[in-house]
Each structure stands twice: as C-alpha cells, then as structure tokens.
C-alpha cells in the first residue's frame, strides 16, 4: 500500500536460539501487547512478533506502552524478537505475517494468531518425536493444531480456566461449553475433521481440503511459500496463505492430542464485512492465477506426475477452464 519504516529486531531476544526449534510467528497491534507478554511467559520459547504502530501523533505513546510491557516481563526480553513496523496502513496482515516469518531465527515456525492460548506443550512433544520431526524436516508436511472457542464468549476471557488435556477438553465439548473455532463458518476449520480428532490417538492427514481452510500450522520456514501481500484487511488473507502452501505440495497433518483455545475479544464487525467483500473477488482471481503458476512450475521441473503436484491437480481441476488451459483430458 505504501512505503513502511521497518525496524527488524527493534528488541532482540537474549536467549540462545536452537535452530531446530519452533518459533511462534505472530503479528501484534497496540491492544494485544499484554496478550503477547502472556504468550512469552507461557511458551518460554522463541517468538517472532511483527508489531504495527501507526506513524502519527499517537506513535510515541504506543511505543512507550510497548516498552513498558517489554521491560516489565523478563520472559519478553528473553524470548521475543520484536520487529517494528511504522506506517499508517492498517491491517496489512499478510505483509506482517511475512515479516514475522522472515526474521524468525529457527528452522520451523508456527503461524499463530496471538489471541490463541497454547493449551498443551506440543512444542516439546514434536521436537522429541522422530517421526513427526521427519515430516517437518522433509518440507512436505505442515502440522495442524486444532482450534476451539467457547460457545459463551465470557467463558473464554480467562485463559487460566482453559483445559490443558484432551480428556478435559472433551468433557467441555460434550457439555456444550466448547466447540470448534468459528463453527458458523464451517469451511474455515471443518477440514480438520473434529469428529475424527475426538477419537484419534495418532496424527492423520487432511483429506477433505477446501480453499477456505485456515488452520493454525507448524511448518518448515525455508522453501515454503510466502503470504501474498495483495490481501489487505479482513477476509481470505490467511486462507490465501494456506492455499498456496497446500498447492505447493505441502500436506496438512492434524496432531491428535494438542489444541488451541481462542481468548475472547471483540471484532470490528462493520469493517470486517466491507473488507471481506473486496477480498472475496481478489481470492477468486488469486486461486486461478496460483493454479496456473504452480502448474507451469511443476511441468517445467518435471514434477507434474509426482506426488508433489497431487494437491494442485486435485484442487485446481475444480476451477473452470483449468483442465483445458493445461490441455488435460476430460
């Protein structure tokens, strides 16, 4: 949208970085500074946070608030790299995601919305599991951590009351207190297949993918696609990231015992509705563009008939005109 004043490592974490670790890559605005601080204390691992601050008369006040939060929590200082973005363009979510990813200092990242509470210690379980680590290291798999939210918003205000085991979570699901995140928009997380997850004790591959799917994933930083920065504002921005990752040949695998829960907060609904209208058309064109672009790459590299192109072949044949453009048999 315009030039930005980017200050990488505006504050640099003091803890030693282990390359073979998982960084929480997230984006944060003024009203989420304290939530980021809680994440640092809870996770106690590497965090790469893109911090957006408007470059206007409120700038110094906001920077002072950020400094107060950062200096008051030793865990923020130890674990969190802050990358400061100063401009007057709000909600450039994919740009901010790319900044958090680019400056992450580990081999693996989790694309996380800071409002989600990490209810289980999936980090250490993953790092100590050779089979799961082999999937990540191959660059052909991303791990999905299922997301939940409280049916009554007030129940989701205090993270200290959230379940910390799958058994306890299932009790709250059965009682009707908890449900999948954004159940009213089933396409957003439905491909996780929550019914299957409730009964699973091993990781399983997502097989019923749809282009609106936007799970929270852990994946290899190097070699994975970046989020398309044409998406500004609410609607389709994260789905577009996940769609390109999927088409590039990365499969989604759901972790069987781990989960996130959304910490309730208010949404600017009027703004969200308008921006979704704009992004809906952009996403339709983007999917067509992406299918043709990746198909040409796979053909040029001799990978069209390999498993790497399976996701693209299955998903892109749903787009009108794709088969004829690629001269595929009917």
C-alpha positions in Angstrom: 0.0 0.0 0.0 2.9 2.3 0.5 6.4 2.6 2.0 6.9 1.4 5.5 9.5 2.1 8.1 10.7 -1.3 9.2 12.9 -1.8 12.2 13.9 -5.5 12.4 14.9 -6.7 15.9 13.7 -3.5 17.4 14.1 -5.6 20.6 16.1 -8.8 20.2 15.6 -11.8 22.5 18.5 -12.6 24.7 18.0 -16.4 24.9 20.2 -18.6 22.8 18.5 -19.8 19.7 18.4 -23.5 18.8 18.0 -23.8 15.1 16.0 -27.0 15.3 13.2 -25.3 17.3 9.7 -23.9 16.6 9.2 -20.1 16.6 5.8 -18.6 17.2 5.5 -16.2 14.3 2.7 -13.7 15.0 1.5 -10.1 14.4 0.6 -7.7 17.2 -1.1 -4.3 17.4 -1.5 -1.9 20.3 -4.4 -3.7 22.0 -2.6 -7.0 22.1 0.7 -6.1 23.8 -0.3 -7.7 27.1 -1.5 -10.9 25.3 1.9 -11.2 23.7 3.5 -10.8 27.1 1.4 -13.7 28.4 2.4 -15.8 25.4 6.1 -15.2 26.1 5.7 -16.4 29.7 3.6 -19.4 28.8 5.5 -20.6 25.8 9.1 -19.9 27.0 10.4 -20.4 23.5 11.3 -18.3 20.5 8.7 -15.8 19.3 9.0 -13.5 16.3 6.4 -10.7 16.6 5.7 -8.2 13.9 4.5 -5.1 15.8 2.5 -2.5 13.8 2.4 1.1 15.2 0.7 3.9 13.3 3.1 6.7 12.4 1.0 9.5 13.7 0.6 11.6 16.8 0.0 8.5 18.9 3.3 6.9 17.9 5.3 7.8 21.0 2.5 6.9 23.4 2.2 3.5 21.8 5.9 2.9 21.8 6.1 3.8 25.5 3.3 1.3 26.2 5.2 -1.4 24.3 8.4 -0.6 26.1 6.6 -0.7 29.5 5.3 -4.2 28.7 8.6 -5.4 27.3 10.7 -4.1 30.2 8.4 -5.4 32.9 8.4 -9.0 31.8 11.8 -10.9 31.8 10.2 -13.6 29.5 9.5 -11.0 26.9 13.1 -9.9 27.0 14.4 -13.5 26.9 12.2 -15.0 24.2 10.6 -12.3 22.0 12.1 -10.7 18.9 10.1 -7.5 18.1 10.1 -6.2 14.6 8.6 -2.7 14.5 6.5 -1.6 11.5 5.8 2.2 11.5 3.3 3.4 8.9 -0.3 4.5 8.5 -1.6 1.4 6.7 -3.7 -0.8 9.0 -4.5 -4.5 8.6 -1.8 -5.4 6.2 -1.9 -8.9 7.8 -0.1 -10.8 5.2 2.8 -8.3 5.0 3.1 -8.5 8.8 3.0 -12.4 8.7 5.8 -12.4 6.2 7.9 -10.1 8.3 7.4 -12.3 11.4 8.4 -15.3 9.3 11.3 -13.7 7.5 13.0 -12.7 10.8 12.3 -15.9 12.7 15.6 -17.5 13.7 14.6 -21.2 13.8 14.1 -23.9 11.1 10.4 -24.2 11.9 7.6 -21.7 12.6 4.0 -21.7 13.7 1.7 -19.2 12.0 -0.2 -18.1 15.1 -2.8 -15.5 15.9 -1.7 -14.1 19.2 -5.2 -14.3 20.7 -5.0 -18.1 20.9 -3.8 -19.8 24.1 -1.5 -22.8 23.7 -3.2 -25.3 26.0 -0.8 -28.1 25.5 3.0 -28.4 25.3 3.1 -29.5 21.6 6.5 -27.9 21.1 8.4 -30.4 23.2 6.3 -33.4 22.0 7.1 -32.5 18.4 10.8 -31.9 18.9 11.1 -35.3 20.7 9.2 -37.3 18.2 11.4 -38.6 15.3 8.6 -39.5 13.0 6.9 -36.1 13.3 10.2 -34.2 13.0 11.0 -36.2 9.8 7.7 -34.9 8.3 8.6 -31.4 9.2 12.2 -31.6 8.0 11.1 -33.0 4.7 9.3 -29.8 3.9 6.3 -31.7 2.6 4.2 -31.6 5.7 2.6 -29.0 8.0 1.2 -29.8 11.4 -2.3 -28.6 12.3 -3.1 -27.8 15.9 -6.9 -27.8 16.2 -8.5 -24.6 17.4 -11.5 -24.2 19.7 -13.6 -21.5 21.2 -16.1 -21.1 24.0 -19.8 -21.0 23.0 -20.5 -18.3 25.5 -17.9 -15.6 25.0 -17.5 -14.7 28.6 -16.2 -18.3 29.3 -13.2 -17.5 27.1 -12.0 -14.5 28.9 -9.7 -16.1 31.4 -7.1 -18.5 29.9 -6.3 -19.8 33.4 -9.6 -21.7 33.3 -8.9 -23.4 30.0 -8.5 -27.2 29.8 -4.9 -28.5 29.5 -5.5 -32.1 28.4 -7.6 -33.6 25.6 -9.7 -35.5 28.2 -10.7 -32.3 29.9 -11.3 -30.6 26.7 -13.6 -33.4 25.5 -15.6 -33.0 28.7 -16.3 -29.4 27.9 -17.1 -30.2 24.3 -19.6 -32.8 25.4 -21.2 -30.4 27.9 -21.6 -27.8 25.1 -19.2 -25.2 26.6 -16.5 -25.6 23.9 -16.8 -26.1 20.2 -14.6 -25.9 17.1 -13.4 -22.4 16.3 -15.8 -20.4 14.1 -18.3 -23.2 13.7 -20.7 -20.8 12.0 -18.1 -20.7 9.2 -17.5 -24.4 8.8 -15.3 -24.1 5.8 -12.7 -22.2 7.8 -11.7 -25.2 10.1 -14.0 -28.0 9.1 -11.3 -29.8 7.1 -9.6 -30.6 10.4 -12.5 -33.1 10.8 -13.2 -32.6 14.5 -15.3 -35.7 14.8 -12.3 -37.8 13.7 -10.0 -35.8 16.0 -12.1 -36.5 19.1 -11.4 -40.3 18.6 -7.9 -40.2 17.2 -4.7 -41.1 19.1 -2.3 -40.6 16.2 -1.7 -37.9 13.6 -3.8 -38.0 10.4 -3.7 -36.4 7.0 -6.3 -33.8 6.0 -8.1 -35.4 3.1 -11.2 -33.2 2.7 -9.4 -29.9 1.9 -11.3 -26.8 0.8 -9.9 -23.4 -0.3 -11.3 -21.6 2.7 -9.4 -23.8 5.2 -7.3 -21.7 7.5 -5.8 -23.9 10.3 -3.0 -22.9 12.6 0.0 -24.7 11.3 3.6 -25.6 12.2 5.9 -25.9 9.2 9.4 -25.5 7.8 10.4 -21.9 7.2 12.8 -22.4 4.3 11.3 -23.4 1.0 7.7 -22.7 1.9 5.6 -20.0 0.2 5.1 -16.5 1.5 1.8 -14.9 2.1 0.5 -12.9 -0.8 0.6 -9.2 0.2 -2.1 -8.1 -2.1 -4.6 -9.1 0.5 -5.3 -6.1 2.7 -7.8 -6.2 5.6 -10.1 -8.9 6.8 -11.3 -11.8 4.7 -9.3 -14.5 2.9 -5.9 -13.2 3.8 -4.9 -16.3 5.9 -6.8 -18.7 3.7 -4.7 -17.4 0.7 -1.5 -18.2 2.6 -2.7 -21.7 3.5 -4.0 -22.3 -0.1 -0.6 -21.5 -1.6 1.2 -23.7 1.0 -1.1 -26.5 0.1 -0.8 -26.2 -3.7 3.0 -26.0 -3.4 3.0 -29.7 -2.3 2.8 -29.4 1.5 0.2 -31.8 3.1 -1.6 -31.0 6.3 -1.3 -33.4 9.2 -3.5 -33.0 12.3 -1.9 -33.5 15.7 -4.0 -35.9 17.8 -3.7 -34.6 21.4 -2.9 -30.9 21.1 -5.2 -27.9 20.8 -5.6 -24.1 21.0 -8.4 -22.1 22.5 -9.4 -18.6 21.4 -9.3 -15.9 24.1 -12.5 -13.9 23.6 -12.2 -10.4 22.3 -14.4 -8.0 20.3 -14.2 -7.8 16.5 -14.8 -4.6 14.4 -17.7 -6.3 12.5 -18.6 -3.4 10.2 -15.0 -3.2 9.0 -14.8 -6.9 8.6 -17.9 -7.1 6.4 -16.8 -4.5 4.0 -13.2 -5.8 3.6 -14.5 -9.3 3.1 -16.5 -8.2 0.1 -13.4 -6.8 -1.5 -11.2 -9.7 -0.7 -13.7 -12.3 -1.9 -13.2 -11.3 -5.5 -9.5 -11.0 -5.1 -9.3 -14.5 -3.7 -11.3 -16.0 -6.6 -8.8 -14.5 -9.1 -5.9 -15.4 -7.0 -6.8 -19.1 -6.9 -6.9 -19.2 -10.7 -3.6 -17.4 -11.0 -2.0 -19.7 -8.5 -3.1 -22.9 -10.1 -1.7 -21.8 -13.5 1.5 -20.5 -12.0 2.3 -23.6 -9.9 1.2 -25.9 -12.7 3.7 -24.3 -15.1 6.4 -24.7 -12.5 5.6 -28.3 -11.9 5.6 -29.1 -15.6 8.8 -27.2 -16.2 10.6 -29.1 -13.4 9.2 -32.5 -14.5 7.2 -32.8 -11.3 3.7 -32.8 -12.8 3.2 -36.5 -12.4 4.8 -36.7 -8.9 3.2 -36.7 -5.5 4.3 -33.1 -5.1 1.7 -32.0 -7.6 -1.1 -34.2 -6.2 -2.7 -31.3 -4.1 -2.6 -29.0 -7.1 -4.1 -31.5 -9.6 -7.0 -32.3 -7.3 -7.8 -28.8 -6.1 -7.2 -26.9 -9.4 -9.4 -29.1 -11.5 -12.3 -27.6 -9.6 -11.6 -24.2 -11.3 -13.4 -23.7 -14.6 -11.1 -23.7 -17.6 -8.1 -25.1 -15.8 -8.2 -28.5 -17.5 -8.4 -27.0 -20.9 -5.7 -24.4 -20.2 -3.4 -27.3 -19.2 -4.5 -29.5 -22.1 -5.6 -32.2 -19.7 -8.0 -35.0 -20.8 -11.6 -34.5 -19.7 
